[in-house]
Amino acid sequence: MRIFTFGLLILFSTLGALGQKYEAEKFDAALLQAKYGAMLVYNGERNSFSIKFVAKSFKPTEAENFVRVDGNLINSTIVPFQVEVDFDKLEESIQKKLLTQWKKYEKDWIEKEHKTKLLKETEEFVRIGGRLFIYWSYDMPQDGNPDTVDKQLLLVTACFDQMLILSGPVEKNKSVTVLKDKLFAIAKTLEVNPRQVQDIKKLYTDLMK
């Protein structure tokens, strides 16, 4: 797992937020079947948050963190901070800087992996359910492989000391608009539970009632 650190160290050194080495809260992911589709719960040591996949068809895939939601391939990943940050208490301008630093960090990593510059990309800040997200899309480098996807879409925010990254590839003959709408619909279901750890067994039972 890549740990989001470099941009944060730069950003929060200017805010006096650096001190002793910080160890992020550990979160375990639990994917629970529900009558409406599924719920993905991130259960921490002190806190929790969750998203819902409300869909007519839903199924996990063999690829880690990927699921099929109404035919769309969706990924949900968390990346821990190495600096102690309370995202929800930051001013909006600082939240935007943090999300922008994440995007730069991710873009640099992608370009290094593919050994090429991203040719076309878009980004915008959006509020969903009162929470700030960055929406970012970019065209994938083409390598002549007919299975290479055309574009990647990402919708990103922070929960506690974790980046929450919702993303998906625009597969061949699939719609950008449909995938974008699906990511936004998932983001609208985000529930953040400070100082509350979920009882997974009880929650699963409740979801299936």
MOVEN-V161518 format. One record per backbone hydrogen bond with DSSP energy under -0.5 kcal/mol. NH is the residue of the N-H (numbers start at 0). CO is the residue of the C=O. E is the energy in kcal/mol with one decimal. If there is no record, write none. Layout:
BEGIN
NH/CO/E, NH/CO/E
END
This chain:
BEGIN
3/1/-0.5, 3/79/-1.0, 4/2/-0.9, 8/4/-2.7, 9/5/-1.8, 10/6/-2.7, 11/7/-3.2, 12/8/-1.1, 13/9/-0.8, 13/10/-0.7, 15/12/-0.6, 16/11/-2.6, 21/81/-0.9, 23/21/-0.6, 26/24/-0.5, 27/42/-2.8, 29/40/-2.6, 31/29/-0.7, 31/38/-3.4, 33/36/-1.7, 34/206/-1.2, 36/33/-1.1, 37/52/-1.4, 38/31/-2.6, 39/50/-2.8, 40/29/-2.8, 40/38/-0.6, 41/48/-3.4, 42/27/-2.9, 42/40/-0.7, 43/41/-0.6, 43/46/-2.7, 47/192/-1.6, 48/41/-1.9, 49/190/-2.2, 50/39/-2.1, 51/185/-0.5, 52/37/-3.3, 53/51/-0.7, 54/35/-2.5, 54/52/-0.8, 58/67/-1.9, 60/65/-1.5, 65/62/-1.8, 66/73/-2.7, 67/58/-3.2, 68/66/-0.6, 68/71/-2.9, 69/56/-3.0, 69/67/-0.6, 71/68/-2.2, 73/66/-3.1, 73/71/-0.6, 74/166/-3.2, 75/64/-1.6, 76/164/-2.1, 78/162/-1.9, 80/160/-2.4, 81/3/-0.6, 84/82/-0.5, 86/84/-0.8, 86/159/-0.7, 88/85/-1.6, 89/86/-1.4, 93/90/-0.6, 94/90/-2.4, 95/91/-2.5, 96/92/-1.7, 97/93/-2.5, 98/94/-2.5, 99/95/-2.4, 100/96/-2.5, 101/97/-2.1, 102/98/-2.2, 103/99/-2.4, 104/100/-2.6, 105/101/-2.8, 106/102/-2.8, 107/103/-2.6, 108/104/-1.8, 109/105/-2.5, 110/106/-2.6, 111/107/-1.9, 112/108/-2.4, 113/109/-2.6, 114/110/-1.1, 115/110/-1.3, 121/136/-2.4, 123/134/-2.0, 125/132/-2.2, 127/125/-0.5, 127/130/-2.6, 130/127/-1.7, 132/125/-3.0, 133/155/-2.4, 134/123/-3.2, 135/133/-0.5, 135/153/-2.8, 136/121/-2.4, 137/151/-2.0, 138/119/-2.5, 139/149/-2.2, 145/143/-0.5, 147/144/-1.8, 149/169/-1.7, 150/169/-0.7, 151/137/-2.5, 152/167/-2.5, 153/135/-2.7, 154/165/-3.1, 155/133/-2.3, 156/163/-1.8, 158/161/-2.7, 161/158/-1.5, 162/78/-3.1, 163/156/-2.6, 164/76/-3.2, 164/162/-0.6, 165/154/-2.5, 165/163/-0.6, 166/74/-2.5, 166/164/-0.5, 167/152/-2.0, 169/150/-3.4, 170/168/-1.1, 173/170/-2.1, 178/174/-1.8, 179/175/-2.7, 180/176/-2.6, 181/177/-1.9, 182/178/-2.3, 183/179/-2.3, 184/180/-2.3, 185/181/-2.2, 186/182/-2.3, 187/183/-1.8, 188/184/-0.5, 188/185/-1.4, 189/186/-1.6, 190/49/-2.4, 192/47/-3.2, 193/191/-0.6, 195/192/-1.2, 199/197/-1.0, 202/198/-2.7, 203/199/-2.6, 204/200/-2.0, 205/201/-2.4, 206/202/-2.3, 207/203/-1.3, 208/205/-1.1
END
